[in-house]
Amino acid sequence: MGRIHKLPFIFGCSAAIIAGIISYATGADNQAIYIRMAVMMIVFCIIGSYVKNTVLTIEKEVKRKKEEQQRLEEQQLHQQMEEQKNAAARQHMQQNQPTMQQGQSQTKQQSILDLSADEDFKPLVLSKAVSSRIKE
């Protein structure tokens, strides 16, 4: 990945060297060779910068998509686990529902029996004792 950051320099230098060799082979003047080399270096540095930015953007996009995909997979796994817990809870509730209904009917019967069976309770006697102590 370190070479990608050096890409504009590598492109520019390579283009300048190639332009210099070709200009020298054709017999151009030294000043013309230097001008061509400078122009080629600037142009290919700009092209190298564009390529570098494109590659780095693609790399960031790939990382972002991988992270997003991992996050989606984790969410799906979490949802599946929640659905399994809910299904187990529903199944447990369905299994215990008949016993709960029987237990509720028994408690209703017991509460009815308890209210009518307690004949020894005399609330008036207690209230008279409390009111007589307060008056004293």
C-alpha positions as CSV (number, residue, x, y, z in Angstrom):
1,M,0.0,0.0,0.0
2,G,3.0,2.3,0.5
3,R,3.7,2.2,-3.2
4,I,0.3,3.8,-4.0
5,H,1.3,6.9,-2.2
6,K,4.5,7.1,-4.3
7,L,2.6,6.5,-7.6
8,P,2.5,10.2,-8.8
9,F,6.3,10.5,-8.4
10,I,6.9,7.2,-10.1
11,F,4.7,8.1,-13.0
12,G,6.2,11.5,-13.4
13,C,9.8,10.4,-13.2
14,S,9.2,7.5,-15.6
15,A,7.5,9.7,-18.2
16,A,10.3,12.3,-17.9
17,I,13.0,9.7,-18.4
18,I,11.2,8.2,-21.4
19,A,10.6,11.7,-22.9
20,G,14.3,12.6,-22.4
21,I,15.5,9.4,-24.1
22,I,13.2,9.8,-27.0
23,S,14.1,13.5,-27.4
24,Y,17.8,12.7,-27.2
25,A,17.5,9.9,-29.8
26,T,15.7,12.3,-32.2
27,G,18.5,14.8,-31.9
28,A,16.6,17.6,-30.2
29,D,18.2,20.6,-28.6
30,N,19.1,20.4,-24.9
31,Q,16.7,23.1,-23.9
32,A,13.8,21.4,-25.8
33,I,14.7,18.1,-24.0
34,Y,14.5,19.8,-20.6
35,I,11.2,21.5,-21.4
36,R,9.6,18.2,-22.7
37,M,10.9,16.4,-19.6
38,A,9.4,19.0,-17.3
39,V,6.1,19.0,-19.1
40,M,5.9,15.2,-19.1
41,M,6.8,15.1,-15.4
42,I,4.0,17.6,-14.4
43,V,1.4,15.9,-16.6
44,F,2.1,12.4,-15.4
45,C,2.3,13.5,-11.8
46,I,-1.2,14.8,-12.2
47,I,-2.3,11.6,-13.8
48,G,-0.6,9.6,-11.0
49,S,-2.4,11.7,-8.4
50,Y,-5.7,10.9,-10.0
51,V,-4.9,7.2,-10.2
52,K,-3.8,7.2,-6.5
53,N,-7.0,8.9,-5.4
54,T,-9.1,6.5,-7.4
55,V,-7.4,3.5,-5.9
56,L,-7.6,4.8,-2.3
57,T,-11.3,5.6,-2.8
58,I,-12.0,2.1,-4.1
59,E,-10.1,0.7,-1.1
60,K,-12.2,2.8,1.4
61,E,-15.4,1.7,-0.4
62,V,-14.5,-1.9,-0.2
63,K,-13.7,-1.6,3.6
64,R,-17.0,0.2,4.2
65,K,-18.9,-2.5,2.4
66,K,-17.2,-5.2,4.3
67,E,-18.0,-3.5,7.6
68,E,-21.6,-3.0,6.5
69,Q,-21.9,-6.6,5.5
70,Q,-20.5,-7.7,8.9
71,R,-22.9,-5.4,10.7
72,L,-25.8,-6.8,8.7
73,E,-24.8,-10.4,9.5
74,E,-24.5,-9.6,13.2
75,Q,-28.0,-8.0,13.1
76,Q,-29.4,-11.0,11.4
77,L,-27.8,-13.3,13.9
78,H,-29.1,-11.2,16.7
79,Q,-32.6,-11.3,15.2
80,Q,-32.5,-15.1,14.8
81,M,-31.5,-15.5,18.4
82,E,-34.3,-13.2,19.5
83,E,-36.8,-15.1,17.4
84,Q,-35.5,-18.4,18.9
85,K,-35.9,-17.0,22.4
86,N,-39.4,-15.7,21.6
87,A,-40.4,-19.1,20.1
88,A,-39.1,-20.9,23.1
89,A,-41.0,-18.5,25.4
90,R,-44.2,-19.0,23.4
91,Q,-43.8,-22.8,23.5
92,H,-43.2,-22.6,27.3
93,M,-46.2,-20.4,27.8
94,Q,-48.4,-22.8,25.7
95,Q,-47.2,-25.8,27.8
96,N,-47.8,-24.0,31.1
97,Q,-51.1,-22.3,30.1
98,P,-53.4,-25.3,31.0
99,T,-51.7,-25.7,34.3
100,M,-52.0,-21.9,35.0
101,Q,-55.7,-22.0,34.2
102,Q,-56.2,-24.9,36.5
103,G,-54.2,-23.1,39.2
104,Q,-56.3,-19.9,38.7
105,S,-59.6,-21.8,39.0
106,Q,-58.3,-23.5,42.2
107,T,-57.3,-20.2,43.7
108,K,-60.7,-18.7,42.9
109,Q,-62.4,-21.6,44.6
110,Q,-60.1,-21.3,47.6
111,S,-60.7,-17.6,47.9
112,I,-64.4,-18.1,47.8
113,L,-64.2,-20.8,50.4
114,D,-61.9,-18.7,52.6
115,L,-64.3,-15.8,52.7
116,S,-67.3,-17.8,53.6
117,A,-65.5,-20.2,55.9
118,D,-64.1,-17.6,58.4
119,E,-67.1,-17.1,60.7
120,D,-65.1,-16.4,63.9
121,F,-63.9,-13.0,62.8
122,K,-65.7,-10.1,64.6
123,P,-64.6,-6.7,63.4
124,L,-66.9,-4.8,65.6
125,V,-65.4,-6.1,68.8
126,L,-62.0,-4.9,67.7
127,S,-63.2,-1.5,66.7
128,K,-65.0,-1.1,70.0
129,A,-61.7,-1.9,71.9
130,V,-59.8,0.6,69.8
131,S,-62.4,3.4,70.2
132,S,-62.7,2.8,73.9
133,R,-59.0,3.2,74.4
134,I,-58.8,6.3,72.4
135,K,-61.6,7.9,74.5
136,E,-59.8,7.0,77.7
